[in-house]
Every structure is written in C-alpha cells, then in structure tokens.
Amino acid sequence: MATVRSATRARETFLPFAPPMVGEEEIQEVAETLRSPWISTGPKTQRFELEFGRYLGAPGALALNSCTAALHTALVTLKIGPGDEVITTPITFAASVNVIEHVGARPVLVDVEPDTLNLDPVKVEAAITPRARAILPVHFAGHPVDLDPILEIAHQHGLAVVEDAAHAFPARYRGRPIGSGSNPTAFSFYATKNLTTGEGGMLTGEPEFLNRARIVSMHGMSRDAWRRYDKGGSWRYEVLLPGFKYNMSDIQASLGLCQLRRIDDFQRRRREVVAQYQQAFSGHDALEVPIERPDVEHAWHLYVLRLRPDVLRIDRDRVIEELRVRNIGTSVHFIPVHLHPYVRDKYGYRPNAFPVAYSNYLRMLSLPLYPKLTDRDVADVIRAVLDVVEAHRR
Ligand SMILES: *Cc1c(COP(=O)(O)O)cnc(C)c1O
C-alpha cells in the first residue's frame, strides 16, 4: 500500500536514465557535413582527432567507430593473442572482456577496491603469470583507477597497459588527464556517454603506435582510404594484414566537434547535480554515496549509489522497481562480467570468486546523471529515493 500512496506524489512523467545532449548546434554541423562532398572518414574526422587530442594533451588520437573497436585495435596492434593473458576487472561492460576473447587471449579477472570499485593494484600484481601480456584497467563511473601503481607493476613485468576510459572523459589522475599518457587509452562516444557521437570512439597514444593502429583499423590498408579519392591522392594501396573496418565517419565527427566545444559546460552541470545528490544522501544510514579521492578529478559519468542491506527490508531490485513506479529511471553498472554465462561457464567462475565486486553489485544502482537534468528533476530523484528508503527501513 505504501507504494500506491507514495506514487501519487511522484512526478507525472517518466524521467529517463540517460538521454543524449544533442542540440541545434549539432544538427547544423551534421547537416553541413551531409551537404558537403565527403561524409565518411575525412577532414572533420581529422579535425576531431586533433581537437580531442589537444583537449587532453594526448600524444596522438585515432577516431574509430566505438570504444570496443578502439580496445580491440589496441590489443591487435600490440600483437596480443592465443596463449597470452590480459588482467582486467569484473566491474565493467562486457566489451572490455569480449575484446580479449576476440584476439584469442585469456581474460584474467581480479577483484576491485571497495571504495572506487576500480582494479586493486595489489590483486593485479598477485595475478601476474609468465603468460601475462597486458593490464586493462577500467576507470569505473569516471573515477580514475589508481594508475601509478598499475603502470609501475606493468613496467616491472614488461606488460602493456590499455586503459578503458569509456567513462573517463574528461578525468584527471594526479593532475594528468586520462588519455594524456603514452599507453593506449580507449574512449567511448556511445549515446549515453559524457560526449556522444551516437556511436563512436577514440584511441589515444603515441603517434608511432597509432600509425600502426590506423592500418589495423582500416582493412590493413597502407594509406588513408579517404586520400585515395582526393585530388593528388593515389588509387594505389597495399593490404598489409587482414584489418578491420573501424573508422569514424565525418557525420559522427561533426557531432563530436560540437560536443567537444560544450563538454566543459556539460561537466559543470554534472558536478552540480552530483553535489545535490551528495548533500541529500551523505550521512543517510541506508545509503552509501560515491567518493572522489583527493588526487583525482572524477568525470562523473555515473552516480552509483549503494544501499545498506542491513538497514533496509527490500533489496536493490525492489528499490529499482519502487523508483520506476515513482517515474524515476535508473540502471545497474554493471552485472559483473564473471556472472554472464559465457565467461562464467568458460572459466568456471562462482559468483563469490570476486567478493568485493559481487557484494557491491547486489546493492548498487545508478541514478540519472546528465547535463539536461533540471533542479526540479534532481529534487524529484532525491525525494523518490528518500521516500523509498524511509518506507522500507527495517
Ligand atoms: C560503453 C562502454 C564500452 C563500450 O563502448 P562502445 O563505444 O559502445 O563500444 C566499453 N567499456 C565500458 C566500461 C563502457 O561503459
């Protein structure tokens, strides 16, 4: 009955979990590209690579059609394959692990730190075998992983570090922007991410590495395809390896160029929303709020709230349902990778193989967090969350 009574006070329209922030500027820029003589990988993609790389202070940037493509391209370019192991986290989207499977290597999952839910460097070191070739950390929710110990372990053991920065644009670790280092770092411009091109991704790293990655990502062709059709370009090319078709189009890059000009405003609004959530939920005995360590700048891609099961009579799934009834969209990031049938059955993982990841998965939910949220929307979310936890306290 509590549900019905409270639902009458709920907002009248459903608040979606993560709609994109696409405005007239983006529409104009895309239209301009569509009216131009070139709509695939071309001048706008090149400009987006330059401007994105400059924004981060990255040594170089390669625009691709997804973060998954960027991660896969990085592993192929590093020649990681059968017999190799790549150490990564269970608290991520399936793509981070799928790409390791795509190259025929073995994903070695290790547990996360209880505060950030990011890879635990101590557990990474303990998992290194002679077959280890790379570490693939994920900056979960936009909070940078503890990068220096991981880079140090990698250096000592001769391993590559490929960062999954799908959530971490823009974020900083000890003053350095994520993606400004020399190791390959993959960003996502999927529809829900902080900067979107509908679908898209970027791989940052050293120019010499990216030159090889560009060939891997473009059919294995020895020169940029778009130059083939340029005046002064040549029709001649060579295929050096069986590459992939991972290039970004100028239509996507138009969106990216606009979004890049607006990203600082987006981030400012994200931080305002986070501040309101933190103020409302900090110190509540049924809730654990996300943290931001003093040596990082969080990208606040996700606001992941954790419930305290000892204080509540209902579980996470029921809380999500109660919020839905109150017209608040939420999600869960992530179902840990080792619970998915493919990985679970192939490697024989039990749910509690990673106790920190598993126990936190059971009590986490992500609240709406995007620049479009009005103060009224944020107040609605806060009221709904507090209403649900108060109604179902033990
Ligand atoms: C979104 C996401 C990806 C995949 O990004 P795409 O651009 O959709 O390929 C990879 N890793 C994480 C952690 C993500 O959230």
The ligand as an SDF file (V2000), in Angstrom:
LIG
                    3D

 15 15  0  0  0  0  0  0  0  0999 V2000
   30.2450    1.9430  -23.0650 C   0  0  0  0  0  0  0  0  0  0  0  0
   31.4080    1.1010  -22.6180 C   0  0  0  0  0  0  0  0  0  0  0  0
   32.2320    0.4220  -23.5130 C   0  0  0  0  0  0  0  0  0  0  0  0
   31.9030    0.2640  -24.9620 C   0  0  0  0  0  0  0  0  0  0  0  0
   31.8070    1.4390  -25.6320 O   0  0  0  0  0  0  0  0  0  0  0  0
   31.2940    1.4320  -27.1500 P   0  0  0  0  0  0  0  0  0  0  0  0
   31.7010    2.7770  -27.6540 O   0  0  0  0  0  0  0  0  0  0  0  0
   29.8100    1.2420  -27.0880 O   0  0  0  0  0  0  0  0  0  0  0  0
   31.9690    0.3160  -27.8400 O   0  0  0  0  0  0  0  0  0  0  0  0
   33.3650   -0.1960  -23.0460 C   0  0  0  0  0  0  0  0  0  0  0  0
   33.6610   -0.1910  -21.7360 N   0  0  0  0  0  0  0  0  0  0  0  0
   32.8690    0.4100  -20.8330 C   0  0  0  0  0  0  0  0  0  0  0  0
   33.2720    0.3940  -19.3950 C   0  0  0  0  0  0  0  0  0  0  0  0
   31.6980    1.0540  -21.2440 C   0  0  0  0  0  0  0  0  0  0  0  0
   30.8790    1.6130  -20.3440 O   0  0  0  0  0  0  0  0  0  0  0  0
  1  2  1  0
  2  3  1  0
  2 14  2  0
  3  4  1  0
  3 10  2  0
  4  5  1  0
  5  6  1  0
  6  7  2  0
  6  8  1  0
  6  9  1  0
 10 11  1  0
 11 12  2  0
 12 13  1  0
 12 14  1  0
 14 15  1  0
M  END
$$$$
